[in-house]
Amino acid sequence: MKNKLAVTSILTAITASLCCITPVLALIAGTSGVASTFSWIEPFRPYLIGLTILVLLFAWYQKLRPEKEIDCECETDEKPKFMYSKTFLGIVTAFAIVMLAFPYYSSMLYPKTEKQIIIVNNSNIKTTEYKISGMTCASCEAHVNHEVNKLNGIVNSKTSYENANAIIKYDKTKTNETEIEKAINATGYKVTDKNKIDANHI
């Protein structure tokens, strides 16, 4: 029973953060197009987090509550197997916490794509806002920025999952709106609209 609770807490913790784990795994595997596969899970994340916490609390309650004394002359000093020990439950709890917190540190797992930008003529610098569907956390933002910054001529890329957009400043002589849109769509998130804005916006 206690072992099943531990396994359940691991599964719910992983599922709760699956929408943010997938973009990182997709980047590592080189299949960025599947990044948004589990974005549908995001609305259920608070419930999965709550379930994980409840399961862990119950598991710890089961582990720490006093055992009923049994009047018997049998040996009781035998150590429990590792899978049924407090140490194992502690490891499970730590793993669950790491998984639940994944969306808050996942952006740090993306490689830096900083590059030196040489602007020859400011009149060539354009800024476009791309409305994007499917982003659910900071990991999604980092994924979009990572893909866009692979293009030549990108001056600045600012993506927000809360605003469901990316504001991209670029040199129109080196890239264009279509190429940027393709880069965003390649992540698995989709551009739904785009608007040219003042180049000094970001």
C-alpha positions in Angstrom: 0.0 0.0 0.0 2.7 2.5 1.0 4.8 1.5 -2.0 1.8 2.2 -4.3 1.3 5.6 -2.7 5.0 6.5 -3.5 4.6 5.4 -7.1 1.3 7.3 -7.4 2.9 10.5 -6.1 5.8 10.2 -8.6 3.3 9.7 -11.5 1.1 12.6 -10.6 4.1 14.9 -10.1 5.5 14.0 -13.5 2.1 14.4 -15.2 1.6 17.8 -13.5 4.8 19.1 -15.1 4.7 17.1 -18.4 3.6 20.1 -20.4 6.9 21.9 -19.4 9.1 18.8 -19.4 8.2 17.9 -23.0 9.8 21.1 -24.6 13.1 20.4 -22.9 13.0 16.7 -23.9 12.1 17.7 -27.5 15.0 20.1 -27.7 17.4 17.4 -26.4 16.0 14.8 -28.9 16.0 17.3 -31.7 12.2 16.9 -32.3 11.0 20.4 -31.3 7.8 20.0 -33.1 6.3 17.8 -30.4 7.0 20.4 -27.7 3.3 21.4 -27.3 2.0 17.8 -27.3 1.0 17.9 -23.6 -0.1 21.5 -23.4 -3.7 20.3 -22.8 -2.6 19.1 -19.4 -1.9 22.6 -18.1 -5.5 23.4 -16.9 -5.4 20.2 -14.7 -2.0 21.1 -13.2 -3.3 22.6 -9.9 -5.4 19.4 -9.3 -2.5 17.1 -10.1 -0.3 19.2 -7.7 -3.0 18.9 -5.0 -3.3 15.2 -5.6 0.5 14.7 -5.4 0.7 16.6 -2.1 -2.3 14.6 -0.6 -0.8 11.3 -1.6 2.6 12.2 -0.1 1.0 13.4 3.1 -1.0 10.2 3.5 2.1 8.1 2.7 4.1 9.9 5.4 1.2 9.6 7.8 1.2 5.8 7.2 4.9 5.7 7.6 5.2 7.8 10.8 2.1 6.7 12.7 2.9 4.4 15.7 2.6 0.7 15.0 0.1 -1.3 17.0 1.8 -3.4 19.5 1.3 -7.1 18.9 1.7 -9.5 21.9 3.9 -12.0 20.2 7.3 -13.6 20.8 8.3 -13.3 17.1 11.3 -11.4 15.9 10.4 -7.7 15.2 13.8 -6.2 14.8 14.1 -7.0 11.1 14.8 -3.9 9.1 12.1 -3.1 6.4 13.1 -3.4 2.8 14.5 -0.3 1.2 11.4 0.2 -1.0 9.3 0.4 2.2 11.8 2.6 4.2 11.6 6.2 5.3 14.7 6.8 3.2 12.9 5.7 0.0 9.8 7.8 0.8 12.1 10.7 1.4 13.7 10.2 -2.0 10.3 10.0 -3.6 9.2 13.2 -1.9 12.3 15.1 -3.0 11.8 13.8 -6.6 8.2 14.9 -6.5 9.2 18.4 -5.3 11.8 18.7 -8.1 9.2 17.7 -10.7 6.5 20.0 -9.4 9.0 22.9 -9.4 10.2 22.1 -12.9 8.3 24.9 -14.7 10.1 27.5 -12.5 13.6 26.5 -13.4 13.2 24.7 -16.8 14.2 27.8 -18.8 17.7 27.5 -17.3 18.1 24.1 -19.1 18.1 25.7 -22.6 21.5 26.5 -24.1 22.3 30.2 -24.4 22.0 31.5 -28.0 23.6 34.9 -27.4 25.4 36.3 -30.5 27.0 39.6 -31.4 24.5 41.8 -33.3 26.0 44.3 -35.8 23.4 46.9 -36.9 24.5 48.7 -40.1 21.4 50.7 -40.7 18.7 51.3 -38.1 16.1 51.7 -40.8 16.4 48.0 -41.5 15.4 47.1 -38.0 11.7 46.0 -37.7 9.6 44.7 -34.8 6.7 42.3 -35.1 4.5 40.9 -32.5 3.5 37.2 -33.0 0.4 35.9 -31.2 1.1 32.3 -30.3 -1.2 29.5 -29.1 -0.2 26.5 -27.0 2.3 28.0 -24.6 1.8 27.2 -20.9 4.9 28.0 -18.9 8.4 29.6 -18.9 9.8 26.5 -20.6 7.6 27.3 -23.6 8.9 30.8 -23.7 12.5 29.6 -23.6 11.8 27.1 -26.3 10.4 29.8 -28.7 13.2 32.2 -28.0 15.8 29.4 -28.5 14.4 28.5 -32.0 13.9 32.1 -33.1 17.5 33.1 -32.0 18.9 30.5 -34.3 18.0 32.8 -37.3 20.4 35.3 -38.6 19.4 38.9 -38.0 17.5 38.5 -34.8 18.2 41.5 -32.5 15.9 40.7 -29.7 13.2 38.1 -28.8 10.9 38.5 -25.9 8.3 35.8 -25.5 5.5 35.6 -22.9 3.2 32.6 -22.3 1.0 34.8 -20.1 0.4 37.3 -23.0 0.5 34.4 -25.5 2.9 36.4 -27.7 6.5 36.9 -28.9 7.8 40.4 -29.7 10.7 40.0 -32.2 13.1 42.7 -33.3 15.0 41.7 -36.4 17.1 43.0 -39.3 14.9 42.7 -42.4 17.9 42.4 -44.7 18.9 39.1 -42.9 15.5 37.5 -42.1 11.8 38.2 -42.5 8.4 37.6 -40.9 7.8 34.4 -42.7 11.1 32.8 -41.6 10.4 33.9 -38.0 6.9 32.5 -38.1 8.3 29.2 -39.5 10.8 29.0 -36.6 8.0 29.6 -34.0 5.7 27.0 -35.7 8.5 24.5 -35.7 8.4 24.4 -31.9 4.9 22.9 -32.0 3.2 26.2 -30.8 1.3 28.0 -33.5 1.3 31.6 -34.7 -2.3 32.8 -34.8 -1.7 36.4 -35.8 1.1 38.9 -36.3 1.3 42.7 -36.2 4.1 45.1 -37.0 4.8 47.5 -34.1 7.3 50.3 -33.3 10.8 49.0 -33.6 11.7 50.7 -30.2 9.1 48.6 -28.3 11.7 46.3 -26.9 
